[in-house]
Amino acid sequence: MPTAGPPAGPTVTPSGDALGARISDLDLARPLTDDAFGFVLRALGVHGVLCFPDQTLSPEAQAAFSRRFGELEVHVSGAFQVPGQPEVMILSNMVEDGKPVGLGDAGQDWHTDMSFSRTIAFVNVLYALKVPRRDGRVLGNTEFCDMAAAYDDLPGEMQARLGTLTATHDFEKFWEMMRARGGDGTSRAKLTEAQRARKPPVSQKMVLTHPLSGRKLLYANPGYTVRIDGMPAAESDPLLGFLFAHQVQPKYRYAHRWAEGDVLLWDNIRTIHNAVADYGADEHRYVRRCQAMADLVFQPEFAALADVVG
């Protein structure tokens, strides 16, 4: 009688699009060994967006997994936090007792999270508990675009020029865009002076070198980038307009179709993303979110753990 072989390890199945892959047979509720974490980092370095299906995560386990990537951000709004777990934010269009249970319009336009922060974000970790559907069709996709590929396709002269420039990113730009759009009418109040003071505008290089892959990428986005530093508006606005149109071309895109139990991990340095709001108030969505900052990933020891070959 043949003996059983060793247990199979996790497998990576690429999406076939510009970004994205599924990782099967990895339980994120259990602490990852350094080897398993290195496996995840290598896959993230190649694919930019990873889906771990069929997970069962407590808020504590989600935060513990997310914290492996860097310090966890507590959202400046201070709202819709899991009790006792402020690093875990609730994204939802559900209403209970006349009050929203989560941020209902999160991410509903192209942006890169935390580009408005001096320490930028490395990864987001979202865990879906309710996914909206209509007539059996999944709604509420999250779309991504690849900023390394977008940079690669720019003319050499523009690459060289952008490499010398910085741009200002402002948290209030996206917040006010969502307020002007209306959303669900309850989720976003005007930022207080104290909140504005916690997130003042910052300048970022327009071209970054990814700390894991070594690839150059375009770091500017429609959600938060407001102007190119040291450039008159008559020159800055058209250049940003060109870049914003260039970076969302279909050839750079991947759309994730959610299922309950999905954990979606994505690289904020390499990608921009957009939450598609194609569902109604009675088509419920409930997702828990963590965000890890890029305080560790730029350290050589972290890249060595990933062992990513550029």
C-alpha positions in Angstrom: 0.0 0.0 0.0 1.6 3.3 -1.0 2.4 5.8 1.8 1.1 9.3 1.7 3.5 12.0 0.6 4.2 15.2 2.5 1.4 17.7 2.9 1.1 20.1 0.0 2.1 23.7 0.6 0.3 26.8 -0.5 -0.2 27.3 -4.2 -0.2 30.5 -6.3 -2.7 30.8 -9.2 -2.1 34.0 -11.3 -5.2 35.9 -12.4 -3.9 36.2 -16.0 -4.3 40.0 -15.9 -1.8 42.8 -15.2 -2.0 42.1 -11.5 -3.5 39.5 -9.1 -3.2 35.9 -7.9 -5.0 33.5 -5.5 -3.1 31.7 -2.8 -4.7 28.5 -1.7 -4.1 26.3 1.4 -2.8 29.0 3.7 -4.7 29.6 7.0 -4.2 33.3 7.9 -5.8 32.7 11.3 -2.6 30.9 12.4 0.7 32.7 12.9 2.8 32.4 9.8 6.3 31.0 10.0 9.1 33.2 8.5 9.2 30.8 5.6 5.4 31.2 5.0 5.6 35.0 5.4 8.5 35.1 2.9 6.4 33.0 0.5 3.6 35.6 0.8 6.0 38.5 0.3 7.5 36.9 -2.8 4.1 36.4 -4.3 3.1 39.9 -3.5 6.3 41.2 -5.1 5.4 39.4 -8.3 1.6 39.9 -8.5 0.9 43.0 -6.5 -2.6 41.8 -5.3 -3.2 38.5 -3.5 -6.5 36.8 -2.6 -6.6 34.2 0.2 -10.0 32.6 -0.2 -12.1 30.7 2.4 -10.6 32.4 5.5 -12.1 32.7 9.0 -10.5 35.6 10.8 -11.2 37.3 14.1 -10.4 41.0 14.2 -7.4 40.1 16.4 -6.1 37.6 13.9 -6.6 40.0 11.0 -4.6 42.6 12.9 -1.9 40.1 13.8 -1.4 39.1 10.2 -1.5 42.7 9.0 1.1 43.7 11.6 3.7 41.5 10.0 3.9 44.0 7.2 4.4 47.1 9.3 2.9 49.4 11.9 -0.9 49.5 11.7 -2.6 52.8 10.9 -5.5 54.1 12.9 -7.8 56.0 10.5 -7.7 59.8 11.1 -11.5 59.9 11.2 -11.5 57.9 14.5 -14.8 56.3 13.4 -16.1 52.8 12.6 -13.5 51.0 14.5 -13.9 47.4 15.9 -14.4 47.8 19.7 -11.0 47.3 21.4 -9.3 47.0 18.0 -8.9 50.6 16.6 -6.5 49.4 13.9 -9.4 47.4 12.4 -11.9 49.6 10.5 -15.4 48.6 9.3 -16.3 49.4 5.7 -20.1 48.9 5.2 -23.2 50.4 3.7 -25.3 48.7 6.5 -27.4 50.8 8.9 -28.5 49.6 12.4 -30.9 51.7 14.6 -30.7 54.5 12.1 -26.9 54.7 12.3 -24.3 53.5 9.7 -22.2 50.6 11.0 -19.2 51.3 8.8 -17.7 53.8 6.3 -20.1 53.5 3.4 -18.2 55.2 0.6 -14.6 54.0 1.2 -12.3 54.1 -1.7 -14.8 54.9 -4.4 -12.4 56.5 -6.9 -8.8 55.9 -8.0 -6.2 56.5 -5.3 -3.3 55.1 -3.3 -3.9 54.9 0.4 -1.7 57.1 2.6 0.2 58.8 -0.2 -0.7 61.9 1.8 1.3 60.7 4.8 5.0 61.2 5.3 5.3 57.5 5.9 3.4 56.0 3.1 1.3 52.7 3.2 2.7 49.4 2.2 -0.3 47.0 2.2 -4.0 46.9 2.8 -5.6 43.8 4.3 -9.4 43.5 3.7 -11.6 40.7 4.9 -15.1 40.2 3.5 -17.9 39.0 5.6 -20.8 40.2 3.4 -20.7 40.7 -0.3 -23.5 42.5 -2.3 -25.2 40.5 -5.0 -28.0 41.1 -7.5 -29.7 38.3 -9.4 -26.8 36.0 -8.4 -24.2 38.5 -9.7 -21.4 39.7 -7.4 -21.3 43.5 -7.0 -18.7 45.8 -5.5 -15.5 44.8 -7.3 -12.3 46.4 -6.2 -10.2 47.4 -9.2 -6.4 47.9 -9.3 -3.9 49.4 -11.8 -0.2 48.6 -12.0 2.0 51.7 -11.5 5.2 49.8 -12.4 3.9 48.9 -15.8 2.4 52.4 -16.2 5.9 53.8 -15.5 7.6 51.4 -17.9 5.4 52.6 -20.8 6.2 56.3 -20.4 8.6 57.8 -22.9 12.2 57.9 -21.7 12.3 61.6 -21.6 9.2 61.8 -19.4 10.6 59.1 -17.1 13.8 61.2 -16.7 11.8 64.4 -16.0 9.5 62.8 -13.5 12.4 61.3 -11.7 13.5 64.8 -10.7 10.1 66.0 -9.5 8.0 65.8 -6.3 4.3 66.4 -6.0 2.0 67.4 -3.1 -0.5 65.0 -1.8 -3.4 66.2 0.4 -5.8 64.0 2.4 -8.6 66.5 2.2 -8.8 66.3 -1.6 -10.2 62.8 -1.6 -12.3 63.3 1.6 -14.0 66.4 0.0 -14.5 64.5 -3.3 -16.5 61.9 -1.4 -18.5 64.5 0.5 -19.3 66.3 -2.7 -20.5 63.1 -4.3 -22.9 62.6 -1.5 -22.2 58.9 -0.7 -24.9 57.6 1.7 -25.2 61.1 3.3 -24.2 59.9 6.7 -20.6 58.5 6.6 -18.5 61.6 6.1 -18.6 64.9 8.1 -16.3 67.8 7.2 -12.9 67.3 8.7 -12.2 69.1 11.9 -9.2 71.5 12.3 -7.7 68.9 14.6 -8.1 66.1 11.9 -6.6 68.4 9.3 -3.6 69.2 11.5 -3.0 65.5 11.9 -2.8 65.0 8.2 -1.2 68.1 6.6 -0.2 68.0 2.9 3.1 66.3 2.2 5.4 66.1 -0.9 6.4 62.7 -2.4 8.8 61.8 -5.1 6.9 61.1 -8.4 9.0 58.1 -9.1 9.8 55.5 -6.5 11.9 52.4 -6.6 10.1 49.5 -5.1 11.9 48.2 -2.0 11.3 44.5 -2.8 11.4 44.2 -6.6 13.7 47.1 -7.4 11.3 48.2 -10.2 10.6 51.9 -10.7 7.0 53.0 -10.5 4.8 56.1 -10.9 3.8 57.5 -7.5 1.0 60.0 -8.2 -2.8 59.4 -8.1 -6.0 61.2 -8.8 -7.3 60.8 -5.2 -4.6 62.7 -3.3 -2.1 64.4 -5.7 -2.9 68.1 -6.0 0.0 69.7 -7.8 3.6 69.2 -8.9 5.9 71.1 -6.7 7.7 74.2 -8.1 5.6 74.1 -11.3 2.9 76.7 -12.2 -0.6 75.4 -12.3 -0.8 76.0 -16.1 2.0 73.3 -16.5 1.3 71.1 -13.5 -2.4 70.5 -14.1 -2.1 69.2 -17.7 0.8 67.0 -16.8 -1.1 65.5 -13.9 -4.1 65.1 -16.1 -2.1 63.1 -18.6 -0.6 60.9 -16.0 -4.0 60.2 -14.3 -5.5 59.2 -17.7 -2.4 57.1 -18.6 -2.3 55.1 -15.4 -5.9 53.8 -15.5 -5.7 52.3 -19.0 -7.4 48.8 -19.2 -4.1 47.1 -19.9 -2.9 47.9 -16.4 -6.1 46.7 -14.7 -7.2 43.9 -12.5 -10.7 43.6 -11.0 -11.2 41.5 -7.9 -14.7 39.8 -7.6 -15.3 39.3 -3.9 -16.6 36.3 -2.1 -17.4 35.9 1.6 -14.3 34.7 3.4 -11.9 36.4 1.0 -8.9 38.2 2.4 -7.4 40.6 -0.1 -3.9 41.8 0.4 -2.5 44.5 -1.9 0.7 46.6 -2.4 -0.1 50.3 -2.1 3.3 51.3 -3.3 2.9 49.5 -6.7 -0.9 49.9 -7.2 -3.7 52.4 -7.2 -7.2 51.1 -6.5 -10.9 51.9 -6.8 -13.9 50.4 -5.0 -16.7 50.1 -7.5 -20.0 51.4 -6.0 -22.5 49.5 -8.2 -24.7 48.2 -5.4 -27.7 49.7 -3.6 -28.4 50.4 0.1 -30.3 47.1 0.4 -27.4 45.1 -1.2 -25.2 44.8 1.9 -21.5 44.9 2.0 -19.5 44.4 5.2 -15.7 44.3 5.1 -13.0 44.7 7.8 -9.9 46.7 6.9 -6.3 46.9 8.2 -3.5 49.0 6.7 0.2 48.5 7.4 2.6 51.4 6.9 5.9 51.2 4.9 8.0 51.6 8.0 9.6 48.1 7.7 9.5 47.3 4.0 12.3 49.8 3.1 14.7 48.2 5.6 17.2 45.8 4.1 16.3 43.1 6.6 12.7 43.0 5.4 13.7 42.7 1.8 16.1 39.9 2.7 13.2 38.0 4.4 11.2 38.3 1.2 14.2 37.3 -0.9 12.5 38.9 -3.9 14.5 38.9 -7.1 14.0 42.2 -9.1 
